[in-house]
Amino acid sequence: MSFSSLKNISPLKEYWKSDQNDEDEKIRLLKVNKASPASYLYEKEPYKWENLYQSISKEIVNGDNSSVKGLRLLLGTINSKEREKMLKEFATHNIFNEEVIALLRGSGEDIDNKPTKRNLFRFLRILFAIFTNPYNLEVKRKKVHLYEHTGSIVYSLRRPFL
């Protein structure tokens, strides 16, 4: 499994390649699940959403199945069509095994009512990723949050070597 597959499965893949103008923003927002209590994250903070998506997915790939609950929350922020598309791609590219995909679909074990396993190192790895932009995301719209600014600086320093 190549971690670059995660980037290609993201519902934001085309958005990062775009000019991120108002039309691109409208297209991105068509994918939001307004019924999700966490939809704000996808709607207002796509940079953070993408970092969380890729970081949490990598944690699961590396054997941390307690991160499935977090990925399931993120997948809930996108509409059912996009979510189903991603789940099929996870299976097609052998990113997750059938058990993890079943958990992401909501079938099998009920993970929503299980307490979340606290993992300080996982938290720090994800926080570090948000601030350092290891996924080379280019935010072309106005940067609002500190982590968007730091991620943009790191990206601009790394860009000549990409």
Summary of the structure (lengths in Angstrom):
residues: 162
radius of gyration: 15.5
end to end distance: 21.3
largest distance: 46.2
contacts: 429
relative contact order: 0.14
helix: 63%
strand: 1%
